[in-house]
Amino acid sequence: MGEAMLSAVLSKHLATVQSVTVSDISPERRQHLAGKYGIAVTDDNRQAVADTDVIVLAVKPQNLAGVTTELNGLLRPEQLVLSIIAGARLDTICQGLEHRAVVRAMPNTPAQIGQGMTIWIATEEVTEQQNEWAGSILSVMGHETAVSSEDQIDMATAVSGSGPAYLFLFVEALVDAAIQLGLSRDMAQELVLTTVLGSGQLIEESGREPAELRRMVTSPGGTTAEALRELEQGKFAELLTRAVRAAYERAKQLGG
């Protein structure tokens, strides 16, 4: 996700290659990023944050404590920290860095193609200009929405953060079902992917509620009605609700 943000920021000209430094412990990753984007790279986090307005934290959650310990007390008050670390709460980051200007964001995987959904929240110490910076950076990956409660970040994690995986599983299952009917894998994938993408666009462009569109395509006694009856008997909607609730509870646990 960090590279997706880097690529978007550079391609949308929010930053120049000369103004970006990436720190990574992996020599292979540093070589890849320097070669692909022409940016400066280092394995020294202190060097990376020395002369910058915005610091993006894009490490794995288990590596956060090491990074905050290394940078503790080094940041200037006017520097903005933007974290996309899953589960890392504002208080954890602020206390670890001894720094109060922090934004916590939850992007999802479609951000890799500029079609993401990011929910974010800022501490009170983040200035109006810094809020604008955060919104601009996150918007180049797709849609962005600021919220006022950190609990909404956990809710968004369960819906939009984990949501792509739910859809991928649905697509996978529908493709498998089509193959079991006798279609080739290539044909099944084409039918399913085109249907999913077209249906999503129809929801967006029609201005109608999904429930209304579902009723419009469901003729009494028809094939769709029979399929939906099976899904309802299997408690599809209830199962999905339980899954989202489980993801939400886990997000709260990860945040401590």
Secondary structure, DSSP 8 states (H G I E B T S, - for coil): -HHHHHHHHHHTTSS-GGG-EEE-S-HHHHHHHHHHH--EEES-HHHHHTT-SEEEE---GGGHHHHHHHHTTTS-TT-EEEE--TT--HHHHHHHHT---EEEEE--GGGGGT-EEEEEEE-TTS-HHHHHHHHHHHHTTEEEEE-S-THHHHHHIIIIITHHHHHHHHHHHHHHHHHHHT--HHHHHHHHHHHHHHHHHHHHHH---HHHHHHHH--TTSHHHHHHHHHHHTTHHHHHHHHHHHHHHHHHHHT-
